Amino acid sequence: MLAACVAVLCLALASVVDASAQLPVRTRLLRLMSDNANAVEFLAPLGLASTRTYTMPSTIPLVDGAALRIASTPAPTATTATLEWTTEAVAPAPLFSYSTADQTLSTTTLADLTSLGAGGLVASKVYEVEALIAYDGTSADASLKLSVVVTPAPTLLRWTVVGANGVALSPNWVTSTTGTVLDLPVNSADATRDNTLLVKGIVVVSAATSTLQLRGAITSTGTIRILQGSYVKATRMTN
């Protein structure tokens, strides 16, 4: 009994509980000892107005990369929260795709640009969209028509084209999945030379998993080639 009392007193004075301790001691610091003199420590903050309770999950995740997060059910309160395992990455890599071969456009009807799309946009999340389009043409009067389509229709879509040889764009901004930017010109010195433009925009995904796709056509005459190495990237900005 005396030894137990001494142990309790020492632990209370040190405000530390070792993992090997089996005594109901009040302390700010929980220390989990390694197999040497080192340890992992958990420390409660000072000045708490009330007790905070975190309930651990009852299962062990069976996939790599799982992380703990606050569960939505039961709903967290000001003093309690239940933790759950999630396999969703905290900072997911951008969705990325690029073209490996040239694609010829010779009609005014919009068509999917090969490999310039991204699937799996997570419902209700916000994405920054970027695409680099390299292209050329067969004649000086050829020009590109461009569209960005998100399916199903997003909560918000806004995009524009940067570059385009400094010409005035029509329109300046596109805010619908049926909108297009017209008359993106070929190289003014030589239509067969590579030309590059940058697409920048934002998508707020609807309540369903969605797909983003770039589409292109000629505006009226000539032929346009979308060159290999063009790419599209959708970067998720919210977790």
Buried (B, 14 or more C-beta within 10 A) or exposed (E): EEEEEEBBEEBBEEEBBBEEBEEEBEBEBBBEBEEEEEBEEEEEEEEEEEEEEEEEEEEEBEEEEBEEBEBEEEEBEEEEBBBBBBEEEEEEEBBEBBBEEBBEBBEEEBEBBBBBBBEEBBEEBBBBBBBBBBBBBBEBBBBBBBBBBBBEEBBEBBBBBEBBEEEEBEEEEBEBBEBBBBBBBBBEEEBEEEBBBEBEBBBBBBEEBBBBBBBBBBBEEBBBBBBBBBBBBBBBEEE
